[in-house]
């Protein structure tokens, strides 16, 4: 499909979305309770009205049932007034109820006999314990996000989510300090051992390739609240894990807006390069090059009580010089060596351009429509740069191009037909224009090089993993074109006071195409050196292209009953997903000619019945202490992973490596690359199927389709929530996650009997556990007769992954406006990958990470000072240090005494340069010292009528900590050993100016 035709199709689909009924996503907030008389007897037939400025329809109404109970579901977060009316009784009114997203507040009424015109008004602290819902979640209200010093987007959400472990992919890694990292390119929050959740914007998923990853960035100016689900999801939610639900602002009957700006000039940053960092190889610390974030938002009525709008716009950019990373002084030279150009320090770059508008229309009393459009243009430039990858060997993740970056269209409709029956529909479209060019200054003929001694890839990008036979995609450079998805949702809720029932349908259609150039020279090979001495080459069959599709849909039913103090929720989902491909052509290259692929179906086709169960018990009947339990199965984010691995265009052996004995020292592999057998200076290819159309990996039927075969998780939690004082809530919870149907790869060309176990003596070093020098076994080498033979089948296995952990949370707000939120989490993940058909990987069973690698404490709060409207706020993080992983390169000579022969990779070579990378000890078992970061802010509230100006002065990394954020994990014995060399420390103390104007 041509670009113009693609645009026309997208416009037609967008028009269909606008024309179709579309939806209010389930905000899952609500009000519930009971009405009783002075004797405690229940009162049926009481009219309950919930009113709030947050409700465009102004009032939501319910009537108590035969048990005197009422329930109002799916209301907008905000401040509420709830009134209870019954003939013969005085009206009872409860005011000032703060309702956050995803929270059901219990508001009871004690009504006394009297005239209807008499009113009993009660003002009190808002409930902090949800005694109706069993799910676990964290809510970040707009006031909280505005009140404390946080990085923007996902980084700020991660900072505020107790137990969240970084699974986010930033352009250059490392922990954010005041927005220096920009927003993440992809990934999800990992909480309680799983990261299966997705980011949604007002209910519309932002899923890249149908997985948990997202390319979408969060505009803080548009946010009303953020809800992070951390366990116990109902059947309405497809996935478990840490789903992040962003709820954006609606317009209202009053014009209002906001202007925000913050910036930090380079002169406002300290220097935290200390003696320890210098002793570990750093020449300088990270320093900001450019940092700003500005934006404005405005909303109000177009037609009073009928039509409203809200629009927000953001422009942000962060550039940071990276310690210890430089451009190559010898770029373009032959032979291709690396020398740091100390006058050209590498820098990260990330920018965002976000423009969005939202219209809400209420043509009648009960019908409400919303239309939302978002356009984003952003970049994670020099993506993947690190101490192990020089800037020339990276790429830019540009979401710009002819289609104009990312486009999202959401349309929704809600219809409360009665005070018991609610209809909701949603439809959305997401278009992504993804262009990934080579970095500026990299020429077509620059050779990609990996120097094992330096632990560095440079010259030009080759692939994500140069030694992987089949990385799934060859390279990420190229114009990916039009990607994205469309989604629809329909839900019906029936609600009485003691009972609620909801059922619905959800569907997503994903489209994903990928064009990858590989290195721009031909033939596509990578030189692999060991301290500038040639030892291997890697070969790539490029360019590549594929075009894939996925349909994911499900039906759900969720039932909830409240019986006295017990609320029981149970539900069931039917989930189905299938992936397929239209016809397309993979272009030809040096190693593989042009290949036509016909349309293909059923790369995956799964169907599952998924149960969910939850219970909440109001322990004392006061709505102040709740016992909660939930158990549920969750499908993993399957997306296009099966198609990405098994389509013939992708499942080829795209890469292979071979030994290189550079006899004449001309730094040119003198051999026939197309000949897979030993010739000239090159040994035999590691994969004999390289460059052919013979797929080397296929999926067994049980791993591609069927009932109950999809990989999944089970999650269980048990928690106690208690309102300790009128404004202090505590939660203690236990969480367990275990995985099912974990996949494994079985090479049918070999059996375990074809592998020989060997041991190696590890290097000695005082920094290694026990000083090193120990013997490590559990390493395997295939027999020479079977070397390079692959017939891989991916199938289900008995592998295991189990997480057990605990949370202690606090949520407090006080009369003077002070707040504190956060808590402590610890846990352990046991991974057992030993049950493999072939030889198991080294250290196949481990705690990754163990308990000591997961303890984390996160707190955030604010305190109004008694002078001039000043407010002080801070965030506090205490986290495990990063892992001190240790990989060493073992030579054939070191291995031969234990193995009893040469490595199979030596086959046919006169002089064997084959080496094996081995772990000295299990990954994620040794760690740097624990890390502490404190961010602090002082601000003022200056009011003039409806105008509020809040100037702020912020200090990030208040105590100028210099914790190591990245280090070299390659152990090379000798004077130049780079192991544990610090590649990056925490960004130094940063002073920022900021201002927020509300009007």
NULUM-611887 format. One record per residue (C-alpha): x, y, z; residue in three letters. Coordinates in steps of 0.5 Angstrom, whole numbers, plus 500, padded with zeros to 3 digits. Example, Ala and Ser with C-alpha at 12.3 -4.5 7.8 and 13.67 -1.06 7.14 Angstrom:
# NULUM-611887
525491516ALA
527498514SER
//
This chain:
# NULUM-611887
500500500UNK
503507498UNK
504513503UNK
498517500UNK
493511500UNK
495509507UNK
493516509UNK
487516505UNK
485509509UNK
487512515UNK
482518514UNK
477514512UNK
478510519UNK
478516523UNK
471518520UNK
468511522UNK
471512529UNK
467519529UNK
461517526UNK
461511531UNK
458511538UNK
464512543UNK
466511550UNK
467513557UNK
472509559UNK
471506566UNK
473511571UNK
472505576UNK
470511581UNK
464511585UNK
460512592UNK
456507596UNK
453506603UNK
447505607UNK
441509609UNK
439508616UNK
434511622UNK
436513629UNK
435506631UNK
439503626UNK
434500621UNK
435500614UNK
431505610UNK
429503603UNK
427508597UNK
431514600UNK
433518594UNK
441519594UNK
444525590UNK
451526588UNK
453533586UNK
460536584UNK
463541579UNK
466535576UNK
460533573UNK
458536567UNK
451533568UNK
451536575UNK
448531579UNK
448523579UNK
442520582UNK
440513586UNK
435510590UNK
437505596UNK
434498595UNK
431493600UNK
437493604UNK
437500605UNK
444500600UNK
445505594UNK
451505589UNK
453510584UNK
458508579UNK
463511574UNK
463518577UNK
468523575UNK
474524580UNK
473531584UNK
469534590UNK
462531592UNK
456533596UNK
451527597UNK
444528600UNK
439523602UNK
432525602UNK
426521604UNK
419523606UNK
418524613UNK
425524615UNK
430530615UNK
434531609UNK
441529611UNK
447532607UNK
455530607UNK
459535604UNK
467536602UNK
468528600UNK
474528596UNK
473522591UNK
479520587UNK
479515581UNK
479508582UNK
476509589UNK
469507592UNK
467512598UNK
463509603UNK
458515605UNK
453512610UNK
447517612UNK
443516619UNK
436520618UNK
432522623UNK
424523623UNK
423530621UNK
420535616UNK
423534609UNK
425542609UNK
430540615UNK
437539613UNK
442536617UNK
449537614UNK
455534616UNK
462536614UNK
468531615UNK
474528613UNK
474524606UNK
474516607UNK
481513606UNK
479506606UNK
475503600UNK
471497603UNK
468495597UNK
474494592UNK
479488593UNK
484491587UNK
491494589UNK
492501586UNK
496508587UNK
492514585UNK
496520583UNK
491526583UNK
493533579UNK
494536586UNK
499531588UNK
503531581UNK
503539582UNK
505539589UNK
512535589UNK
518536585UNK
518530580UNK
520528573UNK
515529567UNK
511523564UNK
513516566UNK
519517570UNK
515521575UNK
510516576UNK
515511577UNK
518515583UNK
511515586UNK
509508585UNK
512504591UNK
515497589UNK
516500581UNK
522497578UNK
525501572UNK
523497566UNK
523503562UNK
527504556UNK
530511556UNK
535514551UNK
541513555UNK
538509561UNK
540512568UNK
535515574UNK
532521572UNK
534528576UNK
529533575UNK
527531568UNK
534530565UNK
532524562UNK
526526558UNK
521521557UNK
521514556UNK
521511549UNK
518504551UNK
517500557UNK
512499563UNK
512499570UNK
514493573UNK
511492580UNK
510486584UNK
514481579UNK
510483573UNK
510489568UNK
504486563UNK
500492564UNK
499498559UNK
498505559UNK
492508557UNK
489515555UNK
482516557UNK
481508556UNK
485508549UNK
491503550UNK
497506547UNK
500499546UNK
506498541UNK
506492537UNK
500490541UNK
505489547UNK
506492554UNK
511497551UNK
508504549UNK
511510544UNK
506515547UNK
509520552UNK
504523557UNK
503531557UNK
502533565UNK
498539563UNK
492535560UNK
492530567UNK
486530572UNK
489524575UNK
493518574UNK
491511577UNK
496505577UNK
493498578UNK
498494582UNK
494488583UNK
487485583UNK
484487577UNK
477485575UNK
475482569UNK
474488566UNK
481489565UNK
484484560UNK
491484563UNK
494484570UNK
501488572UNK
502495573UNK
497498568UNK
497506568UNK
491509567UNK
491517565UNK
485521566UNK
485527562UNK
481534564UNK
474536561UNK
472543560UNK
467546564UNK
462552564UNK
467556567UNK
473558563UNK
480556566UNK
487555564UNK
494554566UNK
501556564UNK
507552566UNK
515553565UNK
521550568UNK
528551566UNK
535550568UNK
541553565UNK
548549565UNK
551554570UNK
545552575UNK
548545576UNK
553542581UNK
559538580UNK
559531584UNK
565528581UNK
568525587UNK
574521588UNK
571514588UNK
568516581UNK
575518579UNK
578512581UNK
573508578UNK
575511571UNK
570517570UNK
573523567UNK
567528569UNK
560527571UNK
554528567UNK
552535565UNK
546538562UNK
547541556UNK
539544555UNK
533543559UNK
526546559UNK
519544559UNK
514549557UNK
506549556UNK
499552556UNK
492549557UNK
486552557UNK
478550557UNK
471552558UNK
464553555UNK
463553548UNK
455553549UNK
453553557UNK
451546559UNK
452543552UNK
459544549UNK
465544552UNK
473544550UNK
480543553UNK
486544550UNK
493543552UNK
500544549UNK
507542551UNK
514543548UNK
520540552UNK
527538551UNK
533535555UNK
540534553UNK
545532557UNK
553531556UNK
554523558UNK
560522563UNK
565517560UNK
562517553UNK
565520547UNK
565521540UNK
570517536UNK
576521534UNK
578516529UNK
571515525UNK
572514518UNK
579511518UNK
582505516UNK
583500520UNK
577502524UNK
579503531UNK
576507537UNK
580513541UNK
575517545UNK
575525542UNK
576528549UNK
573535545UNK
567532543UNK
563529549UNK
557525547UNK
550527549UNK
543525550UNK
537528547UNK
530527548UNK
524532546UNK
517532546UNK
512536542UNK
505535544UNK
498538542UNK
491536544UNK
484538544UNK
478535547UNK
471537546UNK
465534551UNK
458535548UNK
451533552UNK
446534547UNK
441532552UNK
440530560UNK
443523559UNK
447523553UNK
454525553UNK
459525548UNK
467526548UNK
472527542UNK
479527543UNK
485529538UNK
492528540UNK
499530536UNK
506528538UNK
512529535UNK
518526539UNK
525523539UNK
529519543UNK
536521540UNK
542517540UNK
538511542UNK
541505546UNK
548509547UNK
552507553UNK
559505556UNK
558499551UNK
555503545UNK
559509542UNK
554514539UNK
556513532UNK
553506533UNK
546508535UNK
540511532UNK
535516533UNK
528514535UNK
524520531UNK
517520531UNK
516525526UNK
515524518UNK
510525512UNK
504523517UNK
507528522UNK
509524528UNK
503520533UNK
496521532UNK
491519537UNK
483520536UNK
478518541UNK
471518541UNK
466516547UNK
459516549UNK
456515555UNK
448514557UNK
445513564UNK
439510561UNK
436510568UNK
439510575UNK
441503575UNK
442502568UNK
449505564UNK
451504557UNK
458506555UNK
462505548UNK
469507546UNK
473507539UNK
480510538UNK
485510533UNK
492511534UNK
497512528UNK
505512529UNK
510515524UNK
516512526UNK
523514522UNK
530511525UNK
536514521UNK
543513523UNK
546519527UNK
549525524UNK
556524522UNK
556517520UNK
558515513UNK
555510509UNK
562506509UNK
564506516UNK
565499519UNK
561497525UNK
566494530UNK
565491537UNK
572490541UNK
571485546UNK
577488550UNK
574495551UNK
567492551UNK
565497546UNK
561497540UNK
562503535UNK
563505528UNK
556504526UNK
550500528UNK
550493526UNK
544490530UNK
542490538UNK
546483539UNK
551482534UNK
552475536UNK
545473536UNK
543468530UNK
536471530UNK
535477533UNK
528477531UNK
529484527UNK
536485523UNK
536493525UNK
532498527UNK
535504522UNK
530505517UNK
523509515UNK
518504519UNK
512508516UNK
505508518UNK
504503524UNK
499503530UNK
492500532UNK
484502532UNK
480499538UNK
473499540UNK
469498547UNK
462497549UNK
460496556UNK
453495560UNK
452496568UNK
446494572UNK
447497579UNK
442497585UNK
445498592UNK
447491594UNK
449489587UNK
452491581UNK
453487574UNK
457489568UNK
459486562UNK
462488555UNK
466487549UNK
473490548UNK
477489541UNK
484492538UNK
486491531UNK
494492531UNK
498494525UNK
506493524UNK
511494519UNK
518494520UNK
523496514UNK
530496516UNK
537497512UNK
542494516UNK
549497516UNK
549502509UNK
555498506UNK
555492503UNK
557486505UNK
554487512UNK
559485516UNK
561487523UNK
569486525UNK
570483532UNK
576485536UNK
580483542UNK
584489544UNK
584491536UNK
586484535UNK
581481530UNK
578475532UNK
571474529UNK
566477524UNK
559477524UNK
555477518UNK
548480517UNK
543478511UNK
540485510UNK
536489509UNK
529486511UNK
522488511UNK
515485514UNK
508487515UNK
504484520UNK
497484523UNK
494482530UNK
486482532UNK
485482540UNK
478481543UNK
475479549UNK
468479552UNK
467480560UNK
462479565UNK
463482573UNK
458481578UNK
459484585UNK
455483591UNK
455487598UNK
452483604UNK
452486610UNK
460488611UNK
462483606UNK
463485598UNK
465479594UNK
467480586UNK
467475581UNK
468475574UNK
470471568UNK
473473561UNK
473470554UNK
480472551UNK
482471544UNK
488473540UNK
490472533UNK
496474528UNK
497474521UNK
500478515UNK
498481508UNK
502479502UNK
509483502UNK
516483499UNK
522483503UNK
528486499UNK
534483496UNK
541484499UNK
548481498UNK
547475502UNK
539474500UNK
536476494UNK
529479494UNK
523474497UNK
516475496UNK
511472501UNK
504471500UNK
499472505UNK
499468511UNK
494467517UNK
495464524UNK
502465527UNK
498465533UNK
491464535UNK
489463542UNK
483463546UNK
482463554UNK
477463559UNK
480467565UNK
477467572UNK
478473577UNK
475473584UNK
476478590UNK
473480596UNK
473486601UNK
471485608UNK
469492613UNK
472489619UNK
469493624UNK
463496620UNK
466503621UNK
469503613UNK
475505617UNK
479498616UNK
478493611UNK
481486609UNK
482484602UNK
483478598UNK
484477590UNK
486472586UNK
486472578UNK
489469572UNK
492474567UNK
494474560UNK
500476558UNK
501482553UNK
502477547UNK
501482541UNK
505480535UNK
511477539UNK
509470535UNK
509473528UNK
515477530UNK
519471531UNK
516466526UNK
514469520UNK
519466515UNK
521473513UNK
523474520UNK
525467522UNK
531466518UNK
538466521UNK
539473519UNK
546473523UNK
551469524UNK
559469526UNK
565466525UNK
572466527UNK
577471523UNK
585469523UNK
587476520UNK
594472518UNK
596478514UNK
594484519UNK
591488514UNK
584488518UNK
580485512UNK
577479513UNK
580475506UNK
575470505UNK
569468501UNK
563471506UNK
558467502UNK
561460503UNK
559458510UNK
565453510UNK
572454513UNK
576458507UNK
581463507UNK
582467514UNK
575465516UNK
572459520UNK
565456519UNK
559460520UNK
556459526UNK
549458523UNK
549454516UNK
542456514UNK
545463514UNK
542467508UNK
537462506UNK
530462506UNK
530456511UNK
527458517UNK
531456523UNK
525457528UNK
518455528UNK
513454534UNK
510448536UNK
502448535UNK
501448542UNK
505454543UNK
501458537UNK
494456538UNK
489453542UNK
485453549UNK
489455555UNK
496455551UNK
497462552UNK
503464556UNK
500468563UNK
500470570UNK
497468576UNK
496474581UNK
494473589UNK
494479594UNK
492479601UNK
492486604UNK
489490610UNK
487497610UNK
486502616UNK
484509617UNK
489510623UNK
486517624UNK
481521621UNK
486523615UNK
492518615UNK
491511612UNK
495505612UNK
496499608UNK
500492609UNK
499487603UNK
502481601UNK
503479593UNK
505473589UNK
505473582UNK
507466578UNK
508465571UNK
505459566UNK
506456560UNK
513459559UNK
516458552UNK
523454551UNK
526453545UNK
528446543UNK
533445537UNK
531438534UNK
538438531UNK
541436537UNK
539433544UNK
542434551UNK
547428549UNK
550432544UNK
553437549UNK
559436554UNK
559440560UNK
565443562UNK
568447568UNK
573453568UNK
577457573UNK
575464574UNK
580470575UNK
582472581UNK
580479584UNK
579482591UNK
573485588UNK
570478586UNK
566474591UNK
571470595UNK
576473591UNK
575469585UNK
579464583UNK
573459584UNK
571454579UNK
565455575UNK
561449572UNK
555448568UNK
557450562UNK
556446555UNK
559446548UNK
555442543UNK
559436539UNK
563438533UNK
559434529UNK
553438531UNK
556445530UNK
552450526UNK
546445526UNK
539448528UNK
532446527UNK
529450533UNK
522449535UNK
519453541UNK
514450545UNK
511450552UNK
516448558UNK
516447566UNK
520453567UNK
518457573UNK
518464575UNK
515466582UNK
515473585UNK
513474593UNK
513481596UNK
510485601UNK
508493601UNK
507498607UNK
504504604UNK
501511607UNK
497516605UNK
496522609UNK
492529608UNK
492534614UNK
487540615UNK
493545614UNK
494542607UNK
500538609UNK
500531605UNK
505525605UNK
504519600UNK
509513599UNK
511507603UNK
516501603UNK
516495598UNK
521488598UNK
520482595UNK
524476591UNK
523473584UNK
525466583UNK
527464576UNK
528457574UNK
530456567UNK
533449568UNK
528445565UNK
530446558UNK
530440552UNK
537442551UNK
543444555UNK
541449560UNK
544456560UNK
549458566UNK
546459573UNK
539457570UNK
536458577UNK
537464581UNK
534469585UNK
533475580UNK
533480583UNK
534477591UNK
531480597UNK
537485598UNK
536487590UNK
529489591UNK
528493598UNK
525500596UNK
523506600UNK
519512597UNK
516518600UNK
513524597UNK
509530601UNK
508537602UNK
508542608UNK
505549608UNK
509554611UNK
506559616UNK
509565612UNK
507569605UNK
503563602UNK
510559602UNK
509551601UNK
515546602UNK
515539598UNK
520534597UNK
521527595UNK
525521598UNK
528515594UNK
532509598UNK
533504592UNK
538498591UNK
544500588UNK
545497581UNK
547490579UNK
555488579UNK
554483573UNK
561480571UNK
562477564UNK
569474562UNK
571472555UNK
574465556UNK
579462551UNK
579455547UNK
586454551UNK
583455558UNK
577451556UNK
580445553UNK
583441559UNK
576441562UNK
572439556UNK
577434553UNK
577437546UNK
577444542UNK
571448542UNK
566446536UNK
567453534UNK
574451532UNK
572446527UNK
577447521UNK
581453523UNK
588452523UNK
589457529UNK
583457534UNK
581464536UNK
574461539UNK
572464545UNK
566463550UNK
563469554UNK
561466561UNK
558469567UNK
563469573UNK
557469578UNK
549469577UNK
547476574UNK
543480579UNK
546477585UNK
551483587UNK
550490588UNK
553497588UNK
551500595UNK
544503596UNK
542509593UNK
538515596UNK
536521592UNK
532527595UNK
529532591UNK
526539594UNK
522545592UNK
520551596UNK
514555592UNK
509560594UNK
501561592UNK
500568590UNK
493570589UNK
489576585UNK
482574584UNK
481568580UNK
489568578UNK
494564582UNK
501565581UNK
506559584UNK
513561583UNK
518555585UNK
525554586UNK
527547586UNK
533543588UNK
534536585UNK
539531588UNK
539535594UNK
545532597UNK
549531591UNK
549524591UNK
554520586UNK
551513586UNK
553509580UNK
548509574UNK
552504569UNK
558500570UNK
562496565UNK
560488566UNK
566485562UNK
571482566UNK
578482562UNK
584480566UNK
590485566UNK
592492567UNK
586494563UNK
581490566UNK
574495565UNK
570491570UNK
566495575UNK
569501571UNK
563507572UNK
560509566UNK
555514569UNK
554517576UNK
547520578UNK
546527575UNK
549532580UNK
545537584UNK
541541579UNK
537548581UNK
531549577UNK
526555576UNK
519554575UNK
513557575UNK
505555574UNK
500560573UNK
493558574UNK
487562572UNK
//
